[in-house]
Amino acid sequence: MPPEVEIRPRIVEALVTGFLPRRGLLLVPLLAVWLGVVALGAHWLYAYGSEPGPGADPPATLPAGHNLPLEPGRGAVVMFMHPQCPCTRASLREIERVLARVQDAGVQVVLVLLADADVPSLARGGGLWPMAERLGGATVVSDEQAGATRTFGVSISGHVLYYDGAGQLRFSGGVTASRGHEGRSYGQTALEHAVTGVGGEMAEAPVYGCPIITPAGVAHEAAEAAGGS
């Protein structure tokens, strides 16, 4: 074999063996950073999905001044919603399942959706409105400036209250186990027990959803952000 042919493989080998270690040294910190970002993102998603909203303090009896279309003497399931909250889609589906299981109880169902004539994304007919209006047997109420939401002392979309025929609060909370996830949850079971009269004490469950009311007032900014996404 000619000398120059023997020299070429040695040159290539020297270049490869010399380049790869240096390249590998550069890839190690980049890989570490990438794995850190992935881990941080996964942790954030888990924390976001499993973090419930703040607690609420709804009236123990139906407030005398409420303006919801409730028939006296009948149990009432009332659900409060932000029409642009994606998490509440799962809550609506779960409420539908709960109502199918307790249909013999004869409860009335009212879905209260935040509305504001000055905010386009809160106009009636958009967001969750069509889905809410398809829920059989439910009455959908437009809650201008979150008036009813404030009256009942809740602040998170997907919050469900159940008042029995005597106007006593028997359940307060959510019906999903985390944000936007369908499936059996403690809240569902507790609501079903309250509606069917199993257990006499008032039950509570965490609520996973978007704010309807923020410390600064009605969640207009969240509505606009969701509407534009």
C-alpha positions in Angstrom: 0.0 0.0 0.0 1.4 3.4 -0.9 2.5 5.5 2.0 0.0 8.3 1.4 -2.9 5.8 1.6 -1.7 4.6 5.0 -1.3 8.2 6.2 -4.9 9.2 5.3 -6.7 6.7 7.7 -4.4 7.8 10.5 -5.2 11.5 9.9 -9.0 10.7 9.9 -8.7 8.6 13.1 -6.7 11.4 14.8 -9.3 14.0 13.8 -12.3 11.9 14.9 -10.8 10.8 18.2 -9.7 14.3 19.0 -13.0 16.0 18.0 -15.5 13.7 19.6 -14.2 14.0 23.1 -14.3 17.8 22.8 -17.8 17.7 21.3 -18.9 15.4 24.0 -17.7 17.8 26.7 -19.9 20.5 25.1 -22.9 18.2 24.9 -22.8 17.2 28.6 -23.8 20.6 30.0 -26.3 21.2 27.2 -28.0 17.8 27.9 -28.0 18.7 31.7 -29.7 22.0 31.0 -32.3 20.4 28.7 -33.1 17.7 31.2 -33.4 20.4 33.9 -35.8 22.4 31.8 -37.9 19.3 31.0 -38.0 18.3 34.7 -39.0 21.8 35.7 -41.7 21.9 33.1 -43.1 18.6 34.2 -43.1 19.7 37.8 -44.9 22.9 36.9 -47.5 21.1 35.0 -48.1 18.6 37.8 -48.3 21.4 40.4 -50.6 23.4 38.2 -52.9 20.5 37.6 -53.0 19.4 41.2 -53.2 22.8 42.9 -56.8 23.6 43.9 -58.3 27.0 44.0 -58.7 28.9 47.3 -61.3 27.9 49.7 -64.8 29.4 49.7 -67.3 30.4 52.3 -70.8 29.9 50.8 -73.9 30.7 52.8 -75.0 27.8 55.0 -78.6 28.5 53.9 -79.9 29.9 50.6 -79.4 33.6 50.7 -82.7 35.5 50.9 -81.6 38.0 48.2 -80.4 35.6 45.5 -81.8 36.0 42.0 -81.4 32.5 40.7 -84.5 30.7 39.3 -84.8 28.1 42.1 -88.1 26.5 43.0 -88.7 26.5 46.7 -88.8 23.1 48.4 -86.7 21.3 45.8 -83.0 20.4 46.1 -80.8 22.5 43.9 -77.4 21.8 42.3 -75.8 25.2 41.4 -72.5 25.3 39.4 -70.6 28.6 38.9 -68.4 28.9 35.7 -66.1 31.2 33.8 -67.1 30.7 30.2 -63.5 30.8 29.0 -62.1 28.3 31.5 -60.9 25.1 29.7 -60.7 23.2 33.0 -64.5 23.5 33.4 -65.3 21.4 30.4 -64.3 18.4 32.4 -66.4 19.6 35.3 -69.5 20.0 33.1 -69.1 16.4 31.8 -68.7 15.1 35.3 -71.8 17.0 36.5 -73.7 15.4 33.6 -72.6 12.0 34.8 -73.5 12.7 38.4 -77.0 13.9 37.4 -77.6 10.8 35.4 -76.8 8.7 38.5 -79.1 10.7 40.8 -81.9 11.5 38.3 -84.5 10.0 40.6 -83.8 12.6 43.2 -85.6 15.3 41.2 -83.1 18.0 41.8 -83.1 21.3 39.9 -79.9 22.3 38.1 -78.7 25.9 37.5 -75.5 26.7 35.7 -74.3 30.2 36.4 -71.9 31.7 33.8 -70.0 34.9 34.2 -71.0 37.6 31.8 -70.0 41.2 31.1 -71.4 43.3 28.3 -68.2 45.3 28.2 -65.9 42.3 27.7 -66.3 40.5 24.2 -65.0 37.1 25.4 -67.7 37.2 28.2 -70.6 37.7 25.8 -73.4 35.2 26.0 -73.1 32.4 23.4 -69.3 32.0 23.4 -66.9 29.8 25.3 -68.7 27.2 27.4 -72.2 28.6 26.7 -73.1 26.0 24.0 -71.9 23.1 26.1 -73.8 24.4 29.2 -77.0 24.8 27.2 -76.8 21.2 26.0 -76.9 19.9 29.5 -80.4 18.4 29.7 -82.7 19.8 32.3 -80.4 22.6 33.4 -81.2 26.3 33.5 -78.3 28.5 32.3 -78.0 31.9 33.9 -76.1 34.9 32.8 -74.2 36.3 35.8 -73.5 39.9 35.0 -70.5 41.3 36.8 -70.4 38.1 38.9 -73.2 39.3 41.0 -74.6 35.8 41.9 -71.0 34.4 42.2 -70.3 37.0 44.9 -73.6 36.4 46.6 -72.8 32.7 47.0 -69.2 33.4 48.1 -67.4 31.4 45.5 -64.5 32.5 43.2 -63.3 29.5 41.2 -64.9 28.1 38.0 -66.4 24.7 38.4 -67.5 25.3 42.0 -70.7 23.3 42.7 -73.1 24.0 45.6 -76.0 21.7 46.6 -78.8 23.1 48.7 -81.4 20.6 49.9 -85.2 21.2 49.8 -85.0 23.0 53.1 -82.4 25.4 51.7 -79.5 24.0 53.7 -76.1 23.7 52.2 -75.1 20.0 51.9 -72.2 20.1 49.4 -69.6 22.7 48.4 -66.7 22.0 46.0 -65.5 20.6 42.7 -66.3 17.4 40.9 -62.9 16.6 39.3 -59.7 15.2 40.9 -57.5 17.8 39.2 -57.6 20.5 36.5 -59.4 19.5 33.4 -59.3 15.7 34.1 -62.4 13.6 33.9 -62.9 10.5 36.1 -64.2 9.4 39.4 -63.4 11.8 42.3 -64.2 12.4 45.9 -66.2 15.5 45.0 -68.5 13.4 42.7 -69.2 10.8 45.4 -69.8 13.5 48.1 -72.2 15.3 45.8 -74.1 12.2 45.0 -74.4 11.3 48.7 -75.6 14.8 49.5 -78.3 14.7 46.8 -79.5 11.2 47.7 -79.4 11.9 51.4 -76.6 9.6 52.3 -74.9 11.1 55.4 -76.2 14.1 57.2 -73.2 16.4 57.4 -72.2 19.0 54.9 -69.4 17.8 52.6 -66.6 19.8 50.9 -64.2 19.1 48.1 -61.4 21.0 46.4 -62.1 23.0 43.3 -59.8 22.9 40.3 -60.4 25.7 37.8 -59.8 29.2 36.7 -60.6 32.3 38.8 -64.1 33.8 38.2 -63.2 36.5 40.7 -59.7 37.7 41.6 -58.6 39.9 44.5 -58.8 42.8 42.0 -62.3 42.0 40.9 -63.9 40.0 38.1 -61.4 38.0 36.1 -61.5 40.2 32.9 -57.9 39.8 32.1 -58.0 36.0 32.2 -61.1 36.1 30.0 -59.4 38.3 27.4 -56.2 36.1 27.4 -58.3 32.9 27.0 -60.4 34.5 24.3 -57.4 35.5 22.3 -55.6 32.2 22.5 
